[in-house]
């Protein structure tokens, strides 16, 4: 089964995770790139006002792939808006896909509505939704602060360990 890993990353964490996944399963990989620079403020405004950013042309022959793995951050409990932009632009029917994200979570808690949002945006239930939290990687005692969660950058070792949890 030929697989394509499609990713967007703001901090580099999901980029590292996507690359490790693609390398581990010998999949092709493609990055979603935005036309404008992103800031924390644009993230907040996109989520608050349900804005969809403009992404650079995404020329992929989706019919060549039997499985898609989307890797992107989760912002304030919602799928990152650049991935939403790709979903909106897709002219092909997605048949089998999974969603993977490393994120800080909403107030350190699991993002419980991801499966529902993916269903709404793609019209199809994902095969899997895997969203390990940064707080699961960091020392749990004391509980990491929001600042520590936002500042965390995935190490090669942590990325390797996550891939073992993500892949069957």
C-alpha positions as CSV (number, residue, x, y, z in Angstrom):
1,X,0.0,0.0,0.0
2,X,1.6,3.3,-1.1
3,X,1.4,6.0,1.5
4,X,1.8,9.8,1.4
5,X,2.5,11.8,4.6
6,X,1.2,15.3,4.3
7,X,2.3,17.7,6.9
8,X,2.2,21.3,8.2
9,X,4.3,22.5,11.1
10,X,4.6,25.8,12.9
11,X,7.3,25.0,15.5
12,X,9.0,22.2,13.7
13,X,7.6,19.5,16.1
14,X,5.1,18.1,13.6
15,X,7.6,18.4,10.8
16,X,10.1,16.2,12.7
17,X,7.3,13.7,13.5
18,X,6.1,13.6,9.9
19,X,9.6,13.0,8.6
20,X,10.3,10.2,11.1
21,X,6.9,8.5,10.2
22,X,7.6,8.7,6.4
23,X,11.1,7.4,6.9
24,X,9.9,4.5,9.1
25,X,7.3,3.3,6.6
26,X,9.1,4.3,3.4
27,X,6.3,6.7,2.5
28,X,6.4,9.8,0.2
29,X,6.2,13.1,2.1
30,X,4.8,16.5,1.1
31,X,4.8,19.8,3.2
32,X,1.9,22.2,3.2
33,X,3.3,25.7,2.8
34,X,1.5,29.0,3.4
35,X,1.8,32.0,1.1
36,X,2.1,34.4,4.1
37,X,4.2,34.2,7.3
38,X,2.4,32.9,10.3
39,X,2.5,34.3,13.8
40,X,0.9,33.4,17.1
41,X,-1.5,36.3,16.5
42,X,-2.6,34.9,13.1
43,X,-3.1,31.5,14.7
44,X,-5.4,33.0,17.3
45,X,-7.3,35.1,14.7
46,X,-7.7,32.1,12.3
47,X,-9.1,30.0,15.1
48,X,-11.4,32.7,16.6
49,X,-12.8,33.8,13.3
50,X,-12.7,30.4,11.5
51,X,-10.4,31.9,8.8
52,X,-8.8,29.7,6.2
53,X,-5.3,30.8,5.1
54,X,-4.0,30.6,1.5
55,X,-1.5,27.8,0.9
56,X,0.9,27.4,-1.9
57,X,0.0,25.2,-4.8
58,X,-0.2,21.6,-3.7
59,X,0.3,19.5,-6.9
60,X,0.0,15.9,-5.9
61,X,-1.5,13.0,-7.8
62,X,-3.6,11.6,-4.9
63,X,-4.8,8.7,-7.0
64,X,-1.3,7.2,-6.7
65,X,-1.8,6.7,-3.0
66,X,-3.9,4.2,-1.1
67,X,-3.3,5.8,2.3
68,X,-2.8,9.4,3.5
69,X,-1.3,10.4,6.8
70,X,-1.9,14.0,7.7
71,X,0.4,15.4,10.4
72,X,-0.3,18.9,11.7
73,X,-0.6,20.9,15.0
74,X,-3.8,21.3,16.9
75,X,-4.5,24.9,17.8
76,X,-6.9,25.7,20.7
77,X,-8.5,22.3,20.2
78,X,-8.9,22.7,16.4
79,X,-7.0,21.3,13.4
80,X,-4.3,23.8,12.2
81,X,-5.9,26.1,9.6
82,X,-3.3,25.3,6.8
83,X,-4.5,21.7,6.9
84,X,-8.1,22.9,6.8
85,X,-7.1,24.9,3.7
86,X,-5.8,21.8,2.0
87,X,-9.0,19.9,2.9
88,X,-11.0,22.7,1.3
89,X,-8.9,22.6,-1.9
90,X,-8.9,18.9,-2.3
91,X,-10.8,17.9,-5.5
92,X,-10.3,14.2,-4.9
93,X,-12.1,11.9,-2.6
94,X,-10.0,10.8,0.3
95,X,-10.6,7.1,0.9
96,X,-8.2,6.1,3.7
97,X,-6.5,8.5,6.0
98,X,-5.1,9.0,9.5
99,X,-4.3,12.1,11.5
100,X,-1.3,12.5,13.7
101,X,-0.3,15.5,15.8
102,X,2.0,16.3,18.7
103,X,0.5,19.2,20.5
104,X,0.2,20.9,23.9
105,X,-3.5,20.1,24.1
106,X,-6.2,22.4,25.4
107,X,-5.1,23.4,28.8
108,X,-2.9,20.3,28.9
109,X,-6.0,18.0,28.2
110,X,-6.6,15.8,25.2
111,X,-8.2,17.3,22.2
112,X,-11.4,15.4,22.2
113,X,-13.2,16.7,19.1
114,X,-10.5,16.0,16.5
115,X,-12.3,13.0,15.0
116,X,-15.5,14.9,14.7
117,X,-13.8,17.9,13.1
118,X,-11.9,15.6,10.6
119,X,-15.2,13.9,9.6
120,X,-16.8,17.3,9.0
121,X,-13.9,18.6,6.9
122,X,-13.3,15.5,4.8
123,X,-16.6,13.7,4.8
124,X,-15.0,10.5,6.0
125,X,-14.1,9.1,9.4
126,X,-10.3,8.8,9.8
127,X,-8.8,5.3,10.2
128,X,-6.9,6.7,13.2
129,X,-6.5,9.9,15.2
130,X,-3.3,9.9,17.2
131,X,-2.6,13.0,19.3
132,X,0.0,12.4,22.0
133,X,0.5,15.5,24.2
134,X,3.8,17.2,24.9
135,X,2.9,17.0,28.6
136,X,3.2,13.1,28.2
137,X,6.8,13.6,27.1
138,X,7.8,16.2,29.7
139,X,8.3,15.3,33.4
140,X,4.8,15.2,34.9
141,X,5.8,16.4,38.4
142,X,5.5,19.3,38.6
143,X,2.9,19.7,35.9
144,X,4.5,21.6,32.9
145,X,3.4,25.2,32.5
146,X,1.8,26.5,29.4
147,X,5.0,28.4,28.6
148,X,7.0,25.1,28.9
149,X,4.6,23.3,26.7
150,X,4.7,26.0,24.0
151,X,8.5,26.2,24.1
152,X,9.1,22.4,23.9
153,X,10.9,21.2,20.7
154,X,10.7,17.5,19.8
155,X,14.1,15.8,20.1
156,X,15.2,13.0,17.8
157,X,14.8,10.5,20.6
158,X,11.3,11.7,21.5
159,X,10.3,11.7,17.8
160,X,11.6,8.1,17.4
161,X,9.7,7.0,20.6
162,X,6.5,8.7,19.3
163,X,6.8,7.0,15.9
164,X,6.9,3.6,17.7
165,X,3.6,4.6,19.5
166,X,2.0,5.9,16.3
167,X,2.8,3.1,13.9
168,X,1.3,-0.4,14.4
